[in-house]
Amino acid sequence: MSAEVPTPSGPQIGADEWVARSNERILGPRGPFGAVVRAIDRTPRIIILAVFVGFVAAIPFMTSNGYIQGVATDTMLYILLAMGLNVAVGWAGLLDLGYVAFYGFAAYMFAALSGGHLFTGGVLLTDWPTPAAVAVAIVATIFLGFVLALPTRRLRGDYLAIVTLFFLEIFNNFTNNGDRWDWLGLGGTHDVTGGTTGIIDVHPWRIGGTELTNYSRDYMWVALGGFTVLAVALMYANKSRTGRAWRALREDPLAAELMGMPVKWLMLLAVAVGAGVAGFAGSIIGAYHQQVSPDEFTFVLLITVYAMVILGGAGSLGGVVVGAIIVNVLLEVLNRPDHARWVFYAAVLIGLIVKVRPWRLLVAVLGGLVAFGVIVNQIVGAVWPRGVDGPIAVGPTAFTKQGFFAGAIRHWLVLPAHTYTIPHYTIGNYAFVIVLGLVLALTLVKGWKRWVLLVPMIWGAAFVWENLLIEQAPTVRPLMLGVILIVLMTTRPAGLFGQQRVEIV
Amino acid sequence: MGGVLAFQLYDWHYFFAELMNGLTLGSLYALIALGYTMVYGVLKLLNFAHGDVFMIGCYIGWFVLTGLGGVLAPRVPLVPLLLLMFAAAMVGCGALNVAIERFAYRPLRNAPRIAPLITAIGVSFFIEQTAVLLWGANPRQYDFFELRNGTLFNPPAFTIGNLSVQYAQIFVITSAVFLMFALALFVSRTRTGKAMRAVSFDREAASMMGIDIDRVIMVTFLLGGVLAGAAGVMWGIVQSSFNPYTGFGVGLKAFTAAVVGGIGNIGGAMLGGILIGLAETFTAGYLTSTFQDLVVFSLLVAFMLIRPTGLRGAPVLQKV
């Protein structure tokens, strides 16, 4: 029984979703992607972990490229952060919006303890050995997590979110102005956090007398070591009594409480464990960047980590790791226009191949796309020659009209010349809004109209991409994170690897 | 003796000016808080994106003002200009809010509680970054101070005894009170208002009584957006400037205003808004302006911990 099993296409009367989908669950995911997923499912988790750790640990031997090593280190730190957030959000179902404040707190704590930067001149605390500084930073962060969650334990889900978000705002307000902390006018002025500059010249880690100064390599190994320990610990925690209790809390706090679970204690524990993981990552980041600056620990970082957890699949340990890797690599790639272009067109093409069935329709859509673009290009070229005479961006300030790709795009899209020399060229702005409207309209129409609408939408997206977005990497990166959150939540809340959860009413 | 008197006089002046600032800010918070509290009432959703809808209102007002010739040489007289700005912002924000509900929240009607919350954060972030993309991150302002020999209203202020009152502030407070009054009438007197109250009391029961839930939710978002749009233009008139990030911080405080007043309670949102506005202004005026947010948010956290149901909210009964 493989292909004959019918999949329910809509809600069935008299059978709730869970029952209606039982065949789907027994068979597991299908298609080529499904085969991979099933193969991974059969492999013991420990082996996957060992392969992953071995591969990452070997990256410095495979390439001496500092940039790639740096990206690998950043990714490892993001993986740690995403794993910590997953405990609170994915397992216990608590919306902890103060998470990056824990991360920042630990970074400041470590910088103060190890480098002697606290209280102007480091009279109070100076030059602690690294293990002690890291341990104290982690313990202090866990303690902070407890202190924050302790009073909020009475609050329902949304209130926890808002109180933790306030905590993040308070933290940002304090770190940005902490160089003139005046005890609210009641005492003298002290420099606690270094203000907007933050703490510079943070000492590197010292392990066994060696200073870790080969930054991108050494701290990747440190993060990887911590990751290995944490991954094993969290795997067992997930299977433990506490892990099951967390999931029960996520599904239904009231029922969990009625079963006699210490709901409040479980909430505290989830926030504190998350804070502890963030604390470990925080004590690495200061030493790795050799400075701690307050604009790292803001709402943007929070959204980034959330996008990683949601994309991978909240609640799935492997999922959040994959999510962190995808999101961080994607954000890096978007920095360079010529790389970003490949990602964009590849994503469009893969999306079409995966979503558009049968293949005749796919061919029709692709053919329609090419024809539509060429026709529009010809019309615009006849009316407004300058409109199709622009270059394409290949670097931060480099443009070209040469090469196969540039030629193809120039005959397919509309590229108004001098777009890149005039700031705020508004054609791209209007097109952005129109394409946004098309995308939303696409979700409303059904049947053949959808396929007809798809063609101008994709062409318009490419137009906006080439004329506006490709040179706006600093804005496009966060924009994309917002899109990931919205689209995933409304279409596939389980993310790539999370368990599909069915609400049983 | 004279010196002491002068000091006291100065102080009283200062206090009154701060009071007026606080009331103005508070009525803006109250307008935005109404959107939060109504949405929370019908959907039990903390709509993070509401503050950003308000920010879009600031921009729409700015574009109408600039499109009609700007502050130095407006092509239409002052009153139609203001009416146009308000109308455009209210319609635009109402439509935006309805679109957000339709595309981002409606697919999640029956999802676990955390899913619409995360979506709301995503929407908020998306609107914010779209504004940065389209209009840049630099702050903008209405520049009303240059209109008509220096002010929007000429003369800019009148005096009662020794205290001067700015017309712009009076204007904002009056129109905010007018809008709130209109909303209160709508909710208490009309059929749709009754349906809104029913849905917020018990959604399932209301739906069994034949109330079109989706329509009620749409109207709620529309009203919230309209109020936020009006608040956006008012913000432009009385505050110095705004940028794409303004909405998030203001929205956060407005949401807390809704919580302080008792979430889901319309009168409470107005009360909470005024209280937060006063608390913020007096903190900045008397205690510390650097750590203003720190103090205000700490107070709010303390308040929410002591009395999570707010000043006027009823204790929450959890129904199964």
HADDOCK unambig.tbl for C-alpha pairs under 7 A between the chains (distance, minus, plus):
assign (segid A and resid 95 and name CA) (segid B and resid 114 and name CA) 6.98 0.50 0.50
assign (segid A and resid 151 and name CA) (segid B and resid 305 and name CA) 6.38 0.50 0.50
assign (segid A and resid 152 and name CA) (segid B and resid 305 and name CA) 6.57 0.50 0.50
assign (segid A and resid 158 and name CA) (segid B and resid 46 and name CA) 6.72 0.50 0.50
assign (segid A and resid 163 and name CA) (segid B and resid 301 and name CA) 6.08 0.50 0.50
assign (segid A and resid 166 and name CA) (segid B and resid 297 and name CA) 6.01 0.50 0.50
assign (segid A and resid 170 and name CA) (segid B and resid 293 and name CA) 6.70 0.50 0.50
assign (segid A and resid 170 and name CA) (segid B and resid 294 and name CA) 4.77 0.50 0.50
assign (segid A and resid 170 and name CA) (segid B and resid 297 and name CA) 6.79 0.50 0.50
assign (segid A and resid 173 and name CA) (segid B and resid 291 and name CA) 6.67 0.50 0.50
assign (segid A and resid 173 and name CA) (segid B and resid 293 and name CA) 6.71 0.50 0.50
assign (segid A and resid 173 and name CA) (segid B and resid 294 and name CA) 6.21 0.50 0.50
assign (segid A and resid 174 and name CA) (segid B and resid 294 and name CA) 6.95 0.50 0.50
assign (segid A and resid 177 and name CA) (segid B and resid 290 and name CA) 6.94 0.50 0.50
assign (segid A and resid 184 and name CA) (segid B and resid 287 and name CA) 6.66 0.50 0.50
assign (segid A and resid 184 and name CA) (segid B and resid 288 and name CA) 6.22 0.50 0.50
assign (segid A and resid 185 and name CA) (segid B and resid 287 and name CA) 7.00 0.50 0.50
assign (segid A and resid 429 and name CA) (segid B and resid 134 and name CA) 5.74 0.50 0.50
assign (segid A and resid 475 and name CA) (segid B and resid 129 and name CA) 6.34 0.50 0.50
assign (segid A and resid 475 and name CA) (segid B and resid 133 and name CA) 6.15 0.50 0.50
assign (segid A and resid 478 and name CA) (segid B and resid 129 and name CA) 6.80 0.50 0.50
assign (segid A and resid 479 and name CA) (segid B and resid 126 and name CA) 5.50 0.50 0.50
assign (segid A and resid 479 and name CA) (segid B and resid 129 and name CA) 5.51 0.50 0.50
assign (segid A and resid 479 and name CA) (segid B and resid 130 and name CA) 6.89 0.50 0.50
assign (segid A and resid 482 and name CA) (segid B and resid 122 and name CA) 4.43 0.50 0.50
assign (segid A and resid 482 and name CA) (segid B and resid 123 and name CA) 6.43 0.50 0.50
assign (segid A and resid 482 and name CA) (segid B and resid 125 and name CA) 5.56 0.50 0.50
assign (segid A and resid 482 and name CA) (segid B and resid 126 and name CA) 4.86 0.50 0.50
assign (segid A and resid 483 and name CA) (segid B and resid 122 and name CA) 6.83 0.50 0.50
assign (segid A and resid 483 and name CA) (segid B and resid 126 and name CA) 6.66 0.50 0.50
assign (segid A and resid 485 and name CA) (segid B and resid 119 and name CA) 6.04 0.50 0.50
assign (segid A and resid 485 and name CA) (segid B and resid 122 and name CA) 5.22 0.50 0.50
assign (segid A and resid 486 and name CA) (segid B and resid 104 and name CA) 6.79 0.50 0.50
assign (segid A and resid 486 and name CA) (segid B and resid 119 and name CA) 4.97 0.50 0.50
assign (segid A and resid 486 and name CA) (segid B and resid 122 and name CA) 5.45 0.50 0.50
assign (segid A and resid 486 and name CA) (segid B and resid 123 and name CA) 6.48 0.50 0.50
assign (segid A and resid 489 and name CA) (segid B and resid 115 and name CA) 6.17 0.50 0.50
assign (segid A and resid 489 and name CA) (segid B and resid 119 and name CA) 6.07 0.50 0.50
assign (segid A and resid 490 and name CA) (segid B and resid 104 and name CA) 6.64 0.50 0.50
assign (segid A and resid 490 and name CA) (segid B and resid 107 and name CA) 5.91 0.50 0.50
assign (segid A and resid 490 and name CA) (segid B and resid 108 and name CA) 6.29 0.50 0.50
